[in-house]
Amino acid sequence: MSKAVEAPKAVETVIEFRDAGFLLPNGQPLLTKINLKVSRGETLVLLGRSGAGKTTALRLINRLADPSDGEVRVEGRRTTEWNPIELRRHIGYVIQETGLFPHYTVEKNVALVPRLEGSTAARARARSEELLQLVGLDPGLFLRRYPHELSGGQRQRVGVARALAADPPILLMDEPFGALDPLTRAEIRQEFQGLQQRLEKTIVLVTHDTGEALLLGTRIALMEAGELRGVFSPREFMESNEPVAAAYSAQLRALERFDSGGKP
């Protein structure tokens, strides 16, 4: 008797840009006709140079800005239909400088959203301890510290823990490792990969670092001057003939040759 063949799982779209654009008050376009889908559980990297529109696209997802044209949908609803506070509690947000409150301890920073949502002090503390362990920090050593008492890498870990505190299904990350020294950045990237596999969040990550995009991204959305130039798997990106993608690939290969002792 032959085995039944399982039907492929349907891909669920969690975030969608439909002809989305954004204009500054003076009429300058920052984004033009972006069409993009992000599937549940994937890590989509927005790659591009400064001014490409990456952060603006991220801000449209959690309604820190509304599109001037088209629409952005989260979980099937236009962002303009969401209550902004409800939407942002549905989405974790990690930025380069972590955005920690300097006058709060690590525990209070991580427990902020759970307490706002009605968790007791004991439950919020337990959640803080759980998340610090998850991101590689000993709660016994770090719960009572203040941000100024932490290294850059430690602050970034706390920022990730805080973004995960309410267990949001979506995580937005804006150049989360960009301010770190190269060794710490490499270490946290590896930890993030493990975290990503365990938690299975839907992640949109902004970077201008090609190596980071290839390492962390399920797919790479390449942006240039407010336009989407293409969406690629890491392998497709390295093999692409699209001019901007090819320039990034060539630069990465040159750096790899230099690091291996060859001529750039």
KOLSELUM-175626 format. One record per residue (C-alpha): x, y, z; residue number from 0; residue in three letters. Coordinates in Angstrom, 1 decimal. Example, Ala and Ser with C-alpha at 12.3 -4.5 7.8 and 13.67 -1.06 7.14 Angstrom:
! residues 2
node xx->12.3, yy->-4.5, zz->7.8, num->0, residu->ALA
node xx->13.7, yy->-1.1, zz->7.1, num->1, residu->SER
//
This chain:
! residues 264
node xx->0.0, yy->0.0, zz->0.0, num->0, residu->MET
node xx->1.6, yy->3.3, zz->-1.1, num->1, residu->SER
node xx->2.0, yy->6.1, zz->1.4, num->2, residu->LYS
node xx->-0.2, yy->9.1, zz->1.1, num->3, residu->ALA
node xx->1.7, yy->12.1, zz->-0.1, num->4, residu->VAL
node xx->1.3, yy->15.1, zz->2.2, num->5, residu->GLU
node xx->0.1, yy->18.3, zz->0.6, num->6, residu->ALA
node xx->2.6, yy->21.1, zz->0.9, num->7, residu->PRO
node xx->1.8, yy->23.5, zz->3.7, num->8, residu->LYS
node xx->0.1, yy->26.8, zz->2.6, num->9, residu->ALA
node xx->2.4, yy->29.8, zz->3.0, num->10, residu->VAL
node xx->0.7, yy->32.3, zz->5.2, num->11, residu->GLU
node xx->1.4, yy->36.0, zz->4.5, num->12, residu->THR
node xx->1.9, yy->38.0, zz->7.7, num->13, residu->VAL
node xx->3.0, yy->41.3, zz->6.3, num->14, residu->ILE
node xx->2.2, yy->42.7, zz->2.9, num->15, residu->GLU
node xx->3.1, yy->45.9, zz->1.0, num->16, residu->PHE
node xx->0.7, yy->46.7, zz->-1.8, num->17, residu->ARG
node xx->1.9, yy->49.6, zz->-4.0, num->18, residu->ASP
node xx->3.0, yy->51.3, zz->-0.8, num->19, residu->ALA
node xx->4.6, yy->54.7, zz->-1.0, num->20, residu->GLY
node xx->5.7, yy->57.4, zz->1.4, num->21, residu->PHE
node xx->6.2, yy->61.1, zz->0.8, num->22, residu->LEU
node xx->7.7, yy->63.7, zz->3.1, num->23, residu->LEU
node xx->5.6, yy->66.8, zz->3.7, num->24, residu->PRO
node xx->7.6, yy->68.6, zz->1.1, num->25, residu->ASN
node xx->6.6, yy->66.0, zz->-1.5, num->26, residu->GLY
node xx->10.0, yy->64.2, zz->-1.6, num->27, residu->GLN
node xx->9.4, yy->60.4, zz->-2.1, num->28, residu->PRO
node xx->11.1, yy->58.1, zz->0.3, num->29, residu->LEU
node xx->9.3, yy->54.9, zz->-0.9, num->30, residu->LEU
node xx->7.7, yy->54.3, zz->-4.3, num->31, residu->THR
node xx->5.3, yy->51.5, zz->-5.1, num->32, residu->LYS
node xx->6.7, yy->48.8, zz->-2.9, num->33, residu->ILE
node xx->5.1, yy->45.4, zz->-3.4, num->34, residu->ASN
node xx->6.4, yy->42.8, zz->-0.9, num->35, residu->LEU
node xx->5.1, yy->39.8, zz->1.1, num->36, residu->LYS
node xx->6.6, yy->38.4, zz->4.3, num->37, residu->VAL
node xx->5.6, yy->34.8, zz->5.2, num->38, residu->SER
node xx->5.0, yy->33.5, zz->8.7, num->39, residu->ARG
node xx->8.2, yy->32.3, zz->10.4, num->40, residu->GLY
node xx->10.7, yy->33.7, zz->7.8, num->41, residu->GLU
node xx->13.4, yy->36.3, zz->8.3, num->42, residu->THR
node xx->13.2, yy->38.9, zz->5.5, num->43, residu->LEU
node xx->16.2, yy->41.2, zz->5.3, num->44, residu->VAL
node xx->15.8, yy->44.7, zz->3.9, num->45, residu->LEU
node xx->19.2, yy->45.4, zz->2.4, num->46, residu->LEU
node xx->20.4, yy->48.7, zz->1.0, num->47, residu->GLY
node xx->22.6, yy->51.7, zz->1.5, num->48, residu->ARG
node xx->21.7, yy->54.7, zz->3.7, num->49, residu->SER
node xx->18.7, yy->56.5, zz->2.3, num->50, residu->GLY
node xx->17.4, yy->53.5, zz->0.4, num->51, residu->ALA
node xx->14.1, yy->53.6, zz->2.4, num->52, residu->GLY
node xx->14.7, yy->50.5, zz->4.6, num->53, residu->LYS
node xx->13.8, yy->52.2, zz->7.9, num->54, residu->THR
node xx->10.9, yy->54.0, zz->6.4, num->55, residu->THR
node xx->9.5, yy->50.6, zz->5.3, num->56, residu->ALA
node xx->10.0, yy->49.2, zz->8.8, num->57, residu->LEU
node xx->8.1, yy->52.2, zz->10.3, num->58, residu->ARG
node xx->5.2, yy->51.6, zz->8.0, num->59, residu->LEU
node xx->4.8, yy->48.1, zz->9.4, num->60, residu->ILE
node xx->4.3, yy->49.2, zz->13.0, num->61, residu->ASN
node xx->2.5, yy->52.4, zz->12.1, num->62, residu->ARG
node xx->5.1, yy->54.8, zz->13.2, num->63, residu->LEU
node xx->4.2, yy->56.3, zz->9.8, num->64, residu->ALA
node xx->1.3, yy->55.7, zz->7.4, num->65, residu->ASP
node xx->1.7, yy->55.2, zz->3.7, num->66, residu->PRO
node xx->1.0, yy->58.1, zz->1.4, num->67, residu->SER
node xx->0.0, yy->55.7, zz->-1.3, num->68, residu->ASP
node xx->-1.1, yy->52.1, zz->-1.4, num->69, residu->GLY
node xx->-1.3, yy->50.1, zz->1.8, num->70, residu->GLU
node xx->0.5, yy->47.9, zz->4.2, num->71, residu->VAL
node xx->-1.2, yy->45.0, zz->5.8, num->72, residu->ARG
node xx->-0.3, yy->43.1, zz->9.0, num->73, residu->VAL
node xx->-2.1, yy->39.8, zz->9.7, num->74, residu->GLU
node xx->-4.5, yy->40.6, zz->6.8, num->75, residu->GLY
node xx->-5.6, yy->44.0, zz->8.1, num->76, residu->ARG
node xx->-4.5, yy->47.4, zz->6.8, num->77, residu->ARG
node xx->-2.2, yy->49.1, zz->9.3, num->78, residu->THR
node xx->-4.5, yy->52.1, zz->9.3, num->79, residu->THR
node xx->-7.3, yy->49.8, zz->10.6, num->80, residu->GLU
node xx->-5.2, yy->48.8, zz->13.6, num->81, residu->TRP
node xx->-5.2, yy->50.7, zz->16.8, num->82, residu->ASN
node xx->-1.6, yy->51.9, zz->16.9, num->83, residu->PRO
node xx->-0.9, yy->50.7, zz->20.5, num->84, residu->ILE
node xx->-2.5, yy->47.3, zz->19.8, num->85, residu->GLU
node xx->-0.4, yy->46.9, zz->16.7, num->86, residu->LEU
node xx->2.8, yy->47.9, zz->18.4, num->87, residu->ARG
node xx->2.2, yy->45.4, zz->21.2, num->88, residu->ARG
node xx->1.8, yy->42.8, zz->18.5, num->89, residu->HIS
node xx->5.3, yy->43.6, zz->17.2, num->90, residu->ILE
node xx->8.7, yy->43.6, zz->18.9, num->91, residu->GLY
node xx->11.0, yy->46.4, zz->17.8, num->92, residu->TYR
node xx->14.8, yy->46.4, zz->18.2, num->93, residu->VAL
node xx->16.9, yy->49.4, zz->17.2, num->94, residu->ILE
node xx->20.7, yy->49.9, zz->16.9, num->95, residu->GLN
node xx->21.1, yy->51.8, zz->20.2, num->96, residu->GLU
node xx->18.5, yy->49.5, zz->22.0, num->97, residu->THR
node xx->16.4, yy->52.5, zz->23.3, num->98, residu->GLY
node xx->16.7, yy->51.3, zz->26.9, num->99, residu->LEU
node xx->15.4, yy->53.6, zz->29.6, num->100, residu->PHE
node xx->18.6, yy->54.7, zz->31.4, num->101, residu->PRO
node xx->16.8, yy->55.2, zz->34.8, num->102, residu->HIS
node xx->15.3, yy->51.7, zz->34.7, num->103, residu->TYR
node xx->17.1, yy->48.5, zz->35.8, num->104, residu->THR
node xx->17.5, yy->45.7, zz->33.3, num->105, residu->VAL
node xx->14.5, yy->44.0, zz->35.0, num->106, residu->GLU
node xx->12.3, yy->47.0, zz->34.6, num->107, residu->LYS
node xx->13.3, yy->47.6, zz->31.0, num->108, residu->ASN
node xx->12.5, yy->44.0, zz->30.0, num->109, residu->VAL
node xx->9.3, yy->43.8, zz->32.1, num->110, residu->ALA
node xx->7.9, yy->47.1, zz->30.8, num->111, residu->LEU
node xx->5.4, yy->45.7, zz->28.3, num->112, residu->VAL
node xx->4.2, yy->42.8, zz->30.4, num->113, residu->PRO
node xx->3.5, yy->45.2, zz->33.3, num->114, residu->ARG
node xx->1.6, yy->47.5, zz->31.0, num->115, residu->LEU
node xx->-0.5, yy->44.5, zz->29.9, num->116, residu->GLU
node xx->-1.4, yy->43.7, zz->33.5, num->117, residu->GLY
node xx->1.2, yy->41.1, zz->34.6, num->118, residu->SER
node xx->1.9, yy->40.9, zz->38.3, num->119, residu->THR
node xx->5.3, yy->41.9, zz->39.5, num->120, residu->ALA
node xx->6.2, yy->38.3, zz->40.2, num->121, residu->ALA
node xx->5.2, yy->37.1, zz->36.7, num->122, residu->ARG
node xx->7.0, yy->40.0, zz->35.1, num->123, residu->ALA
node xx->10.1, yy->39.2, zz->37.0, num->124, residu->ARG
node xx->9.9, yy->35.6, zz->36.1, num->125, residu->ALA
node xx->9.5, yy->36.6, zz->32.4, num->126, residu->ARG
node xx->12.5, yy->38.9, zz->32.7, num->127, residu->SER
node xx->14.7, yy->36.1, zz->34.1, num->128, residu->GLU
node xx->13.5, yy->33.7, zz->31.4, num->129, residu->GLU
node xx->14.3, yy->36.1, zz->28.6, num->130, residu->LEU
node xx->17.7, yy->37.1, zz->30.0, num->131, residu->LEU
node xx->18.7, yy->33.4, zz->30.0, num->132, residu->GLN
node xx->17.4, yy->33.1, zz->26.5, num->133, residu->LEU
node xx->19.7, yy->35.9, zz->25.2, num->134, residu->VAL
node xx->22.7, yy->34.6, zz->27.1, num->135, residu->GLY
node xx->22.7, yy->36.8, zz->30.2, num->136, residu->LEU
node xx->22.8, yy->35.5, zz->33.8, num->137, residu->ASP
node xx->19.7, yy->37.0, zz->35.6, num->138, residu->PRO
node xx->21.5, yy->36.8, zz->38.9, num->139, residu->GLY
node xx->24.2, yy->39.2, zz->37.5, num->140, residu->LEU
node xx->22.2, yy->41.5, zz->35.3, num->141, residu->PHE
node xx->18.6, yy->42.0, zz->36.6, num->142, residu->LEU
node xx->19.5, yy->44.8, zz->38.9, num->143, residu->ARG
node xx->22.0, yy->46.5, zz->36.7, num->144, residu->ARG
node xx->21.4, yy->49.8, zz->34.8, num->145, residu->TYR
node xx->22.1, yy->50.2, zz->31.1, num->146, residu->PRO
node xx->25.2, yy->52.4, zz->31.7, num->147, residu->HIS
node xx->26.7, yy->49.4, zz->33.6, num->148, residu->GLU
node xx->26.5, yy->47.1, zz->30.5, num->149, residu->LEU
node xx->28.7, yy->46.7, zz->27.5, num->150, residu->SER
node xx->27.3, yy->47.5, zz->24.1, num->151, residu->GLY
node xx->26.7, yy->43.8, zz->23.4, num->152, residu->GLY
node xx->25.0, yy->43.3, zz->26.7, num->153, residu->GLN
node xx->22.7, yy->46.3, zz->26.1, num->154, residu->ARG
node xx->21.8, yy->44.9, zz->22.7, num->155, residu->GLN
node xx->20.9, yy->41.5, zz->24.2, num->156, residu->ARG
node xx->18.7, yy->43.3, zz->26.7, num->157, residu->VAL
node xx->17.1, yy->45.2, zz->23.9, num->158, residu->GLY
node xx->16.2, yy->41.9, zz->22.2, num->159, residu->VAL
node xx->14.9, yy->40.5, zz->25.4, num->160, residu->ALA
node xx->12.6, yy->43.5, zz->25.9, num->161, residu->ARG
node xx->11.3, yy->43.2, zz->22.3, num->162, residu->ALA
node xx->10.4, yy->39.5, zz->23.1, num->163, residu->LEU
node xx->8.8, yy->40.2, zz->26.5, num->164, residu->ALA
node xx->5.2, yy->40.1, zz->25.3, num->165, residu->ALA
node xx->5.9, yy->37.1, zz->23.0, num->166, residu->ASP
node xx->5.0, yy->39.1, zz->19.9, num->167, residu->PRO
node xx->4.6, yy->37.0, zz->16.7, num->168, residu->PRO
node xx->6.5, yy->39.7, zz->14.6, num->169, residu->ILE
node xx->9.9, yy->41.2, zz->15.3, num->170, residu->LEU
node xx->11.3, yy->44.3, zz->13.6, num->171, residu->LEU
node xx->15.0, yy->44.9, zz->13.8, num->172, residu->MET
node xx->16.7, yy->48.1, zz->12.5, num->173, residu->ASP
node xx->20.4, yy->47.7, zz->12.2, num->174, residu->GLU
node xx->20.4, yy->45.8, zz->15.5, num->175, residu->PRO
node xx->24.1, yy->44.9, zz->15.5, num->176, residu->PHE
node xx->25.5, yy->47.9, zz->13.6, num->177, residu->GLY
node xx->27.0, yy->49.7, zz->16.6, num->178, residu->ALA
node xx->28.9, yy->46.7, zz->17.9, num->179, residu->LEU
node xx->32.6, yy->45.9, zz->17.4, num->180, residu->ASP
node xx->33.3, yy->43.2, zz->14.8, num->181, residu->PRO
node xx->33.9, yy->40.4, zz->17.3, num->182, residu->LEU
node xx->30.8, yy->41.1, zz->19.4, num->183, residu->THR
node xx->28.7, yy->41.5, zz->16.3, num->184, residu->ARG
node xx->29.8, yy->38.1, zz->15.0, num->185, residu->ALA
node xx->29.1, yy->36.5, zz->18.3, num->186, residu->GLU
node xx->25.6, yy->38.0, zz->18.6, num->187, residu->ILE
node xx->24.7, yy->37.1, zz->15.0, num->188, residu->ARG
node xx->25.4, yy->33.5, zz->15.8, num->189, residu->GLN
node xx->23.3, yy->33.7, zz->19.0, num->190, residu->GLU
node xx->20.5, yy->35.3, zz->17.0, num->191, residu->PHE
node xx->20.5, yy->32.5, zz->14.5, num->192, residu->GLN
node xx->20.0, yy->30.0, zz->17.3, num->193, residu->GLY
node xx->17.3, yy->32.2, zz->18.8, num->194, residu->LEU
node xx->15.6, yy->32.5, zz->15.5, num->195, residu->GLN
node xx->15.4, yy->28.7, zz->15.0, num->196, residu->GLN
node xx->13.9, yy->28.2, zz->18.5, num->197, residu->ARG
node xx->11.3, yy->31.0, zz->18.5, num->198, residu->LEU
node xx->10.2, yy->30.8, zz->14.9, num->199, residu->GLU
node xx->9.2, yy->34.5, zz->14.8, num->200, residu->LYS
node xx->8.4, yy->36.4, zz->11.7, num->201, residu->THR
node xx->11.3, yy->38.8, zz->11.4, num->202, residu->ILE
node xx->12.0, yy->41.9, zz->9.2, num->203, residu->VAL
node xx->15.6, yy->43.0, zz->9.7, num->204, residu->LEU
node xx->17.2, yy->46.1, zz->8.2, num->205, residu->VAL
node xx->20.9, yy->46.2, zz->7.4, num->206, residu->THR
node xx->23.4, yy->47.6, zz->4.9, num->207, residu->HIS
node xx->25.8, yy->44.7, zz->5.5, num->208, residu->ASP
node xx->25.7, yy->42.1, zz->2.7, num->209, residu->THR
node xx->27.4, yy->39.4, zz->4.8, num->210, residu->GLY
node xx->24.8, yy->39.9, zz->7.6, num->211, residu->GLU
node xx->21.9, yy->39.7, zz->5.0, num->212, residu->ALA
node xx->23.2, yy->36.4, zz->3.6, num->213, residu->LEU
node xx->23.8, yy->34.9, zz->7.0, num->214, residu->LEU
node xx->20.5, yy->35.8, zz->8.6, num->215, residu->LEU
node xx->18.0, yy->36.2, zz->5.9, num->216, residu->GLY
node xx->15.6, yy->33.6, zz->4.6, num->217, residu->THR
node xx->15.1, yy->36.1, zz->1.7, num->218, residu->ARG
node xx->16.7, yy->39.4, zz->0.9, num->219, residu->ILE
node xx->14.7, yy->42.4, zz->-0.3, num->220, residu->ALA
node xx->17.1, yy->44.8, zz->-2.1, num->221, residu->LEU
node xx->16.2, yy->48.4, zz->-1.9, num->222, residu->MET
node xx->17.7, yy->51.4, zz->-3.7, num->223, residu->GLU
node xx->16.6, yy->55.0, zz->-3.7, num->224, residu->ALA
node xx->13.2, yy->54.1, zz->-2.3, num->225, residu->GLY
node xx->12.5, yy->51.4, zz->-4.8, num->226, residu->GLU
node xx->12.4, yy->47.6, zz->-4.4, num->227, residu->LEU
node xx->15.0, yy->46.2, zz->-6.9, num->228, residu->ARG
node xx->14.2, yy->42.5, zz->-6.2, num->229, residu->GLY
node xx->13.6, yy->39.8, zz->-3.7, num->230, residu->VAL
node xx->16.1, yy->36.9, zz->-3.6, num->231, residu->PHE
node xx->17.1, yy->33.8, zz->-1.7, num->232, residu->SER
node xx->20.7, yy->34.2, zz->-0.5, num->233, residu->PRO
node xx->21.9, yy->32.0, zz->-3.4, num->234, residu->ARG
node xx->19.8, yy->33.9, zz->-5.9, num->235, residu->GLU
node xx->21.3, yy->37.1, zz->-4.6, num->236, residu->PHE
node xx->24.9, yy->36.0, zz->-5.1, num->237, residu->MET
node xx->24.1, yy->34.8, zz->-8.6, num->238, residu->GLU
node xx->21.9, yy->37.7, zz->-9.7, num->239, residu->SER
node xx->22.6, yy->39.9, zz->-12.7, num->240, residu->ASN
node xx->20.5, yy->42.8, zz->-11.3, num->241, residu->GLU
node xx->23.1, yy->45.6, zz->-11.3, num->242, residu->PRO
node xx->22.7, yy->46.7, zz->-7.7, num->243, residu->VAL
node xx->22.7, yy->43.1, zz->-6.4, num->244, residu->ALA
node xx->25.7, yy->42.3, zz->-8.6, num->245, residu->ALA
node xx->27.6, yy->45.3, zz->-7.1, num->246, residu->ALA
node xx->27.0, yy->44.1, zz->-3.6, num->247, residu->TYR
node xx->28.1, yy->40.6, zz->-4.5, num->248, residu->SER
node xx->31.3, yy->41.8, zz->-6.2, num->249, residu->ALA
node xx->32.1, yy->43.9, zz->-3.1, num->250, residu->GLN
node xx->31.6, yy->40.9, zz->-0.8, num->251, residu->LEU
node xx->33.8, yy->38.6, zz->-2.9, num->252, residu->ARG
node xx->36.5, yy->41.3, zz->-3.0, num->253, residu->ALA
node xx->36.4, yy->41.5, zz->0.8, num->254, residu->LEU
node xx->36.6, yy->37.7, zz->1.1, num->255, residu->GLU
node xx->39.6, yy->37.6, zz->-1.1, num->256, residu->ARG
node xx->41.3, yy->40.3, zz->0.9, num->257, residu->PHE
node xx->40.5, yy->38.5, zz->4.2, num->258, residu->ASP
node xx->42.0, yy->35.3, zz->2.8, num->259, residu->SER
node xx->45.2, yy->37.0, zz->1.9, num->260, residu->GLY
node xx->44.6, yy->37.5, zz->-1.8, num->261, residu->GLY
node xx->44.5, yy->40.8, zz->-3.7, num->262, residu->LYS
node xx->41.3, yy->42.8, zz->-3.4, num->263, residu->PRO
//
